[in-house]
Amino acid sequence: MPAASHGQAGSYSAAGSNRAYAVVLLIVVVFILYGSLFPFEYRERFYPGGPVAYLLSTWRDWDRRGDLLSNILLYLPFGFFATCALPPRIATVLRALLTTVAGTALACGIEIAQFHDAGRVTSMGDVEANAIGAALGAIAAAVIGASLRWPLVRELAAHPAAATLLAMYFGYRLYPYVPMIDLHKYWHALRPILRTPSLPPDELTRYVITWLFIAVVVHSLYGFRGFLLLFPLLCGAEFLGKILIIGNFLKPTDVAGAGVAYLLWVLLRWLPGRFVIVTLAFAAMITAERLEPFQFLTVPNAFGWIPFASFMRGSIGVAMQAFCQKFYEYGGLIWLLGRCGVMLPFGSALTATLLLATSVAECWLAGRSAEITDAVMALVIGGAFALLRRGASARAVAAPPPDVAALEHARFAEAILVQHGVAAATPAPSRRRGRKYAPYVPPHLRG
């Protein structure tokens, strides 16, 4: 390819990557605004100096642990995708700084708007937690961008949908992410395995299917040899987190399910329809979770048409954990359908249809909130996957592999030295008689 067209293709690909991440960032901002200002009921409120003065007066306030973690997690995607959306020509440190400032400004604006929002509390502690989340997300994007030479990180960056599913799964399983140094706590976390081990069939089946899904994701990222090594390491990390993190304990079904899933995938990988089997099992698990205990009422409850209303009513920590669970389950089903050959739009539509049907059925279940949230969430996840895939593909086109780029630079430097008589040319085979080497032509001079 000529140099001009190669450079134009690289610039167009980089621009396409930035636009894709910018659209994902817009989705994140809309979600933050919706979750922070719901139910959009405003009231008259007076404070000397206005809402800004009230916000500044709360600078000593600090969130409780659950709210603190939730507010940090809420702005992590903002920091990550905002950094990815900025042009690569801007220095990494400057992009991270701009992202942190933008996240802090967004948080301040929302807190000021919450001053008149019924049921909301304006607090500088929320702004500080949101700023920390935006900064951590920006740092994560910078570290991933600088670590693309590492095979583990490079595969995650090349497959953002699978990487997001892994992050959401462990975000759900290891909440609230706060370890403890307490031997009594460790004993309490291990006691279900050491003293009273039990393997209820339904719970064991759920863990087997869940770990089987994780096995498929790891295998798709790193191949079978990578799976043999990395899957046990991921299981061990999750088990260790269950022991160390406050409020968690290790279940025998969790450990047994991981072992059974490991052996099952070693056997299933030889079957042509292995992805179909895992997909059907995963869809059945989601359906069973949503319809348990299968005791239906005679008079149905009302169906909720306001998206994400159930997330806003309870604890923000519980809502964040539930969001991570729903994301990895619904997104996992979409991803598995793609592995079966189903195109992303159709996979998203099929998943949304299944969730809508089970949501309607939940009207006849006691204690369930039947609403449109899950179907809408599946469509949003499908759209986000499409944008992330487009962004990763554009970046792969825009930036050649590091080894190839280094080789091109080395050969170009050698050609310059040869032209000036400083070094001898590297011998290369040639078909023409009398020529002992083929001169190197830089890429931008090739026809």
C-alpha positions in Angstrom: 0.0 0.0 0.0 1.4 3.5 -0.8 2.4 5.6 2.1 -0.3 8.2 1.6 -3.1 5.7 1.5 -1.6 3.8 4.4 -1.5 6.9 6.5 -5.0 7.9 5.5 -6.3 4.5 6.4 -4.6 4.7 9.8 -6.0 8.1 10.5 -9.5 7.1 9.4 -9.3 3.9 11.6 -8.1 5.9 14.6 -11.0 8.4 14.1 -13.5 5.6 13.8 -12.1 4.0 17.0 -12.5 7.4 18.8 -16.0 7.8 17.5 -17.1 4.3 18.6 -15.7 4.9 22.1 -17.3 8.4 22.2 -20.7 6.8 21.5 -20.2 4.3 24.3 -19.2 7.2 26.6 -22.4 9.0 25.6 -24.4 5.9 26.7 -22.5 5.9 30.0 -23.3 9.6 30.6 -27.0 9.0 29.8 -27.1 6.1 32.3 -25.4 8.3 35.0 -27.8 11.1 34.5 -30.8 8.8 34.5 -29.7 7.0 37.6 -28.7 10.1 39.5 -31.8 12.3 38.7 -34.6 9.6 38.7 -37.5 10.0 39.4 -37.2 13.6 38.0 -39.4 15.2 40.7 -38.2 18.6 41.6 -39.2 21.0 44.4 -38.5 24.5 45.6 -35.7 24.7 48.1 -33.9 27.6 49.6 -30.4 27.9 51.1 -28.3 31.1 51.6 -26.0 31.3 48.6 -27.9 28.7 46.5 -27.1 25.1 45.7 -23.4 25.7 45.0 -22.9 27.1 48.5 -24.8 24.2 50.0 -22.6 21.8 48.1 -19.4 23.4 49.3 -20.7 23.4 52.9 -20.8 19.6 52.8 -17.1 19.2 52.1 -16.6 17.3 55.3 -19.3 14.8 54.6 -18.1 11.3 53.4 -20.2 8.5 52.1 -20.7 5.2 53.9 -18.8 2.2 52.6 -21.6 0.9 50.3 -22.4 4.3 48.8 -18.7 5.1 48.5 -17.9 2.0 46.5 -21.1 2.4 44.3 -20.2 6.0 43.5 -16.7 5.0 42.5 -17.9 2.2 40.4 -20.5 4.4 38.7 -17.8 6.7 37.2 -15.2 4.0 36.4 -16.7 3.4 32.9 -16.8 7.2 32.4 -13.1 7.5 33.1 -12.2 4.5 30.9 -14.2 5.4 27.8 -13.6 9.1 28.0 -9.8 8.4 28.0 -10.3 6.0 25.0 -12.4 8.5 23.2 -9.8 11.3 23.3 -7.4 11.5 20.3 -4.3 9.3 20.8 -2.0 12.2 19.8 -2.8 13.8 23.2 -0.3 12.7 25.9 -1.6 9.9 28.1 -1.2 11.9 31.3 -3.0 14.8 29.8 -5.9 12.6 28.6 -6.2 11.1 32.1 -6.2 14.6 33.7 -8.8 15.9 31.3 -11.0 12.9 31.9 -10.7 13.3 35.7 -11.6 17.0 35.4 -14.6 16.2 33.2 -15.8 13.5 35.6 -15.5 15.9 38.5 -17.4 18.6 36.6 -20.2 16.2 35.7 -20.5 15.0 39.3 -20.7 18.6 40.5 -23.4 19.5 38.0 -25.4 16.4 39.0 -25.1 17.2 42.7 -26.2 20.8 42.1 -29.2 19.5 40.2 -30.0 17.1 43.0 -30.4 20.1 45.4 -33.9 20.5 44.0 -34.6 16.8 43.3 -37.0 15.2 45.7 -35.5 12.3 47.5 -31.9 13.1 46.7 -29.2 14.4 48.9 -26.5 16.9 47.7 -23.1 15.9 49.1 -19.5 16.8 48.3 -18.7 13.2 49.4 -20.4 11.9 46.2 -18.4 14.3 44.1 -15.1 13.1 45.7 -16.1 9.5 45.2 -17.1 10.1 41.6 -13.8 11.9 40.9 -11.9 8.9 42.3 -13.9 6.6 40.0 -13.2 8.7 36.9 -9.5 8.9 37.8 -9.3 5.1 38.3 -11.0 4.5 35.0 -8.7 6.9 33.2 -5.7 5.2 34.8 -7.0 1.7 33.8 -7.3 2.9 30.2 -3.8 4.3 30.2 -2.3 1.2 31.7 -4.1 -1.1 29.3 -3.0 1.1 26.4 0.6 1.0 27.6 0.6 -2.8 28.2 -0.6 -4.0 24.8 2.7 -5.8 24.3 1.7 -8.2 27.1 -0.2 -11.1 25.5 -2.7 -11.3 28.4 -3.6 -7.6 28.1 -3.5 -7.5 24.3 -6.1 -10.3 24.0 -8.4 -8.5 26.4 -8.0 -5.2 24.5 -8.7 -7.0 21.2 -11.9 -8.6 22.5 -13.5 -5.9 24.7 -16.9 -7.6 25.0 -15.4 -10.8 26.5 -13.2 -8.6 28.8 -16.2 -6.7 29.9 -18.1 -9.8 30.7 -15.2 -11.1 32.8 -15.0 -7.8 34.7 -18.7 -7.8 35.4 -18.7 -11.4 36.6 -16.0 -10.8 39.1 -17.5 -7.4 40.0 -20.7 -9.3 40.9 -19.0 -12.2 42.7 -16.5 -10.1 44.8 -18.6 -7.2 45.9 -17.9 -5.1 48.1 -14.1 -5.6 47.2 -12.9 -4.7 50.7 -10.5 -7.4 52.2 -10.1 -8.0 55.9 -7.2 -9.1 58.0 -9.1 -11.3 60.5 -8.5 -15.0 61.1 -12.0 -15.4 62.5 -13.4 -14.1 59.3 -11.3 -16.5 57.3 -12.5 -19.4 59.4 -16.1 -18.2 58.9 -15.6 -18.1 55.1 -14.2 -21.6 55.0 -16.5 -23.2 57.5 -19.2 -24.2 54.9 -16.6 -26.4 53.2 -14.7 -27.7 56.2 -17.5 -28.5 58.6 -20.9 -28.7 56.8 -20.3 -29.3 53.1 -23.4 -29.8 51.0 -24.1 -29.9 47.3 -27.7 -29.0 46.5 -28.4 -30.2 42.9 -30.0 -27.0 41.7 -27.3 -24.7 43.2 -24.5 -27.0 41.9 -26.0 -27.0 38.4 -26.1 -23.2 38.4 -22.5 -22.9 39.4 -21.4 -25.5 36.8 -23.1 -23.6 34.0 -21.7 -20.3 35.2 -18.2 -21.6 35.4 -18.6 -23.3 32.1 -19.4 -20.0 30.6 -16.3 -18.5 32.1 -14.3 -21.4 30.6 -15.7 -20.7 27.1 -14.7 -17.0 27.5 -11.1 -17.8 28.7 -10.7 -20.4 25.9 -11.9 -18.0 23.2 -9.4 -15.4 24.5 -6.3 -17.5 25.0 -6.8 -20.8 23.3 -7.0 -24.3 24.9 -3.4 -24.2 26.4 -4.1 -20.8 27.9 -7.4 -22.1 29.3 -5.7 -25.1 31.0 -3.5 -22.7 32.9 -5.6 -19.5 33.3 -8.9 -21.0 34.2 -7.7 -22.6 37.5 -5.9 -19.3 38.3 -9.1 -17.3 37.8 -11.0 -19.8 40.0 -8.3 -19.6 42.7 -8.5 -15.8 42.6 -12.3 -15.9 43.0 -12.0 -18.4 45.9 -9.3 -16.3 47.6 -11.5 -13.2 47.2 -14.4 -15.0 48.8 -12.2 -15.8 51.8 -10.6 -12.4 52.2 -13.4 -9.9 51.3 -15.8 -8.8 54.0 -19.3 -10.3 53.8 -18.3 -13.2 51.6 -17.8 -16.9 52.2 -16.8 -19.9 50.0 -19.5 -22.4 49.1 -18.8 -26.1 48.3 -21.0 -25.8 45.2 -18.8 -23.0 44.0 -15.6 -25.0 44.2 -17.2 -28.2 42.9 -18.9 -26.3 40.1 -15.6 -24.9 38.9 -14.0 -28.3 38.9 -16.9 -30.0 37.0 -16.9 -27.1 34.5 -13.2 -27.5 33.9 -13.5 -31.2 33.1 -16.7 -30.7 31.1 -15.1 -28.1 28.8 -12.0 -30.4 28.3 -14.5 -33.0 27.0 -16.9 -30.7 25.2 -14.3 -28.9 23.2 -14.1 -31.9 20.8 -17.9 -31.7 20.0 -18.9 -29.7 16.9 -22.0 -28.3 18.8 -20.3 -27.4 22.0 -21.2 -23.7 21.8 -24.9 -24.6 21.2 -24.9 -26.8 24.3 -23.4 -24.1 26.5 -25.7 -21.5 25.1 -28.8 -23.5 25.7 -27.7 -24.4 29.2 -26.9 -20.7 29.9 -30.3 -19.6 28.6 -32.1 -22.2 30.7 -30.2 -21.0 33.8 -31.3 -17.4 33.2 -34.9 -18.5 32.7 -35.0 -20.7 35.8 -33.5 -17.9 37.9 -36.2 -15.5 36.7 -39.1 -17.8 37.2 -38.2 -19.5 40.5 -39.9 -20.9 42.6 -42.4 -21.5 39.8 -45.4 -20.8 42.1 -47.7 -18.5 40.1 -50.4 -16.3 41.4 -54.0 -16.3 40.2 -54.1 -12.5 39.9 -51.2 -10.9 38.2 -49.3 -7.9 39.5 -48.8 -4.7 37.4 -46.1 -4.5 34.8 -43.6 -1.7 35.1 -42.9 0.3 32.0 -40.2 2.6 33.5 -36.7 1.3 32.8 -34.4 0.7 35.7 -37.0 1.7 38.3 -36.2 -1.3 40.5 -32.5 -0.2 40.7 -33.5 3.1 42.1 -35.7 1.9 45.0 -33.3 -0.1 47.1 -29.8 0.2 48.4 -27.3 1.5 45.9 -24.8 -1.2 46.8 -27.3 -4.0 46.1 -28.4 -2.3 42.9 -24.8 -2.1 41.7 -24.2 -5.8 42.4 -27.5 -6.7 40.7 -26.5 -4.6 37.7 -23.2 -6.5 37.4 -25.0 -9.8 37.6 -27.6 -8.9 35.0 -24.9 -7.4 32.7 -22.7 -10.6 32.6 -25.8 -12.9 32.3 -27.6 -11.0 29.5 -24.4 -9.9 27.8 -23.1 -13.5 28.2 -26.1 -14.9 26.4 -25.7 -12.4 23.6 -22.0 -13.3 23.3 -22.6 -17.0 23.4 -25.2 -16.6 20.6 -22.5 -14.9 18.6 -20.2 -17.9 19.2 -23.0 -20.0 17.7 -23.0 -18.0 14.5 -25.9 -15.7 15.3 -25.3 -12.1 14.2 -25.1 -9.5 17.0 -28.4 -7.7 16.2 -30.3 -10.9 16.1 -28.6 -12.3 19.2 -29.5 -9.1 21.1 -33.1 -9.3 19.8 -33.5 -12.9 20.9 -32.1 -12.2 24.3 -34.4 -9.2 24.8 -37.4 -11.3 23.6 -36.6 -14.0 26.2 -36.2 -11.4 28.9 -39.4 -9.7 28.0 -41.3 -12.9 28.0 -40.0 -13.9 31.4 -40.6 -10.4 32.7 -44.3 -10.7 31.7 -44.4 -14.1 33.4 -43.0 -12.5 36.6 -46.3 -10.6 36.9 -47.7 -13.9 38.3 -44.9 -14.4 40.7 -45.0 -13.0 44.3 -42.2 -10.7 45.4 -40.9 -10.0 41.8 -40.7 -6.7 40.0 -42.0 -7.3 36.5 -40.8 -4.5 34.3 -39.2 -3.6 31.0 -35.8 -3.0 32.4 -34.2 -6.4 31.5 -35.2 -6.3 27.9 -34.0 -2.7 27.5 -30.8 -3.6 29.2 -30.2 -6.5 26.7 -30.6 -4.1 23.7 -28.3 -1.5 25.3 -25.6 -4.2 26.0 -25.9 -5.4 22.4 -25.4 -1.9 21.1 -22.4 -1.4 23.4 -20.9 -4.6 22.2 -21.2 -3.5 18.6 -19.5 -0.2 19.4 -16.7 -1.8 21.4 -16.1 -4.3 18.6 -15.9 -1.5 16.1 -13.6 0.5 18.2 -11.2 -2.5 18.8 -11.2 -3.3 15.1 -10.5 0.3 14.1 -7.6 0.5 16.6 -6.2 -2.8 15.3 -6.1 -1.4 11.8 -4.8 2.0 12.9 -1.9 0.6 14.9 0.3 -2.2 13.5 1.5 -4.9 15.9 4.4 -3.6 18.0 6.9 -6.2 16.7 6.0 -5.3 13.1 6.4 -1.6 13.7 9.8 -2.1 15.4 11.0 -4.3 12.5 10.0 -1.6 10.0 11.8 1.1 11.9 14.9 -1.1 12.2 15.0 -1.9 8.5 14.4 1.8 7.6 17.3 2.9 9.8 19.5 0.2 8.2 18.6 1.5 4.7 19.6 5.1 5.7 22.9 3.9 7.1 23.6 1.9 3.9 22.8 4.9 1.7 25.4 7.0 3.6 28.0 4.2 3.5 28.0 3.8 7.3 26.9 0.1 7.3 26.8 -2.8 4.9 23.5 -4.0 3.6 22.0 -7.2 4.9 22.4 -10.0 2.3 19.2 -11.2 0.8 18.5 -13.8 -2.0 17.9 -12.3 -5.4 17.0 -13.9 -8.7 19.1 -11.5 -10.8 22.7 -12.5 -11.6 25.5 -10.4 -10.2 23.3 -8.9 -7.3 24.2 -10.1 -3.9 21.6 -8.3 -2.0 18.2 -6.7 -2.5 18.1 -3.0 -1.5 15.4 -2.2 1.1 12.7 0.2 0.0 10.9 2.1 2.9 7.1 1.6 2.9 6.3 5.2 2.1 8.4 4.9 -1.2 6.8 1.7 -2.4 4.4 1.9 -5.3 
